[in-house]
Amino acid sequence: MKTALTYDDIQLVPAFSNINSRQNIKLHTMLSERYGLLNPIVASPMDTVCEFEMAYKMAELGGVGCIHRFMSIGKQCEIIEKLHTAIHHETIVEPSIAEAWGVMYDDWHAEIKHVPIMAAIGVQENDKVRARALVLAGANVLLIDVAHGHHQNMLDMIHWCVTQDDFQHVDIIAGNIATAEAAESLQAYGAHGLRVGIGGGSLCTTRIKTGFGVPNVTSLEDIAKVANVPIMADGGLRTSGDISKALAVGADNVMLGSLLAGTDEAPGQIVETPKGLYKRYRGSASLETKVTHGQAARNVEGEATTIPYKGGVKFIINGLLDGVKSALSYAGASDLKTYNPDYVVVTNAGQNEAKPHLL
């Protein structure tokens, strides 16, 4: 029987390094086949994580936010159109970042000069209407956002998207998946990116409700062996160390939910309680999400909660990226292309040793 690993089960092995300054480390990476990022952070398409404010700030910082689909087509398109206008007609980033965008695409895909504008769709017939409207509004990356991506409905939606004449500039990211077989299937139908991770989200109950799911390190490793498009690690990422491990074992970028929730840019009101300030955070398959958006109250595979208010997301992102840059310095890597550290599997004692154990 195969043993499957997740982030706490491994530690990366330090290597010789000649990195003089972590500030010189570059985190350029690919989001999909034709669209890149200045850093590997993607804001999750959850209704308590990413709408206009989060996506705008993520673009400003060099990442990307995926506009969630738990709203009307009109409202989602309004956000995408607003993003398209802001990103293409305003200087939303400081000159050094703007210059880096140009370097990014010169380094990777010189023919692509556009910042990714990303939105989520589903796999129902009405999602074809949603997809077409989003592309007209300015979206150039569509995430087909379902819990079990290795499904005929997913293949049909990928095929429909990639065969539309007016979608030729649009990249399709498909998921979620957990196996190499699923990756091969989605790629064969034309997916330009793969979203990997089933049952690992902080509020996800899929593994409890159904018993299905594969620990994330093993999922990423298996899929990386067959993938010829960028891989997005989704779920189970709690620290910059987890992000560093995901990038080490096969991910090109990571999707974050709980780490970005509770910030100023995340949708929702700040709630004042005797214990402090909080914001709401809920899983996309939670009962609260389904009821809020008028969906049938069945197939519930998520929870909802409140989390402490965190302030501006910029400080969260910068802290995470500092940790990832430190990881690259321990590996002797100046960029993500050359970042390929070994890892060891650790025992429970090793996991305890890895944490501050005096406190």
Helices and strands as residue ranges (DSSP letters): G 7-9, E 10-12, G 22-24, E 29-30, E 36-37, E 41-43, H 52-61, E 64-67, H 73-89, H 95-107, E 118-121, H 125-137, E 141-145, H 152-162, G 165-167, E 171-177, H 180-188, E 193-196, H 206-210, H 216-224, E 231-234, H 240-248, E 253-256, E 271-273, E 276-282, H 287-292, E 304-308, H 313-331, G 336-338, E 343-345, H 348-353
